[in-house]
């Protein structure tokens, strides 16, 4: 004797004969997927941007450590930038610290698409980072602050933990010249929009940090982390 089975409902019987989705059902599913995607994509974009910012910060930390190693091997002197290196028969910092970054002199240009390139920098310019030119100036070159000495040696910097060494730049050159700034409006060579209103900076002691430009330079409040004579 066959076991009794409950009769199918009218809806179930209809689905048995036509199991495919209707056009309305497909459109509803597509609409739900589109809504979910629109909710998720901004969060994914922010997460991707945050990851790139962390990568940039790590690269700048590598620059700070590499300059420290270079100074240890070169009588405590900073490498020069293109601003003065050739005039003194030296290599600009991008080439000078390449060995400390694990790259030979012949292949140092590979760093321009690696450690020297912020992943958030969409420009075609070669340099994402510039070195603070104060470490190459003579006292007579610094008319604004009147720094009493040159800062060629790391040991001469009074407050290395507070003095800026590298910053993200909008320049095509490898250096930044804050000695010419008179106000915040003059600091146009600092990239302030790559990381949601902040930039990454390297300090003389080797550490790197992300902050707003006004946390590094604000003459209205006697703040200047670029000039070793004033940095506190």
PyMOL commands that set and color helices and strands:
alter all, ss='L'
color gray80, all
select helices_A, chain A and resi 10-17+23-73+86-88+93-96+99-101+105-113+133-136+139-141+154-156+178-180+184-186+213-215+219-221
alter helices_A, ss='H'
color red, helices_A
select strands_A, chain A and resi 129-132+164-168+175-176+199-203+208-211+217-218+223-224
alter strands_A, ss='S'
color yellow, strands_A
deselect
rebuild
show_as cartoon
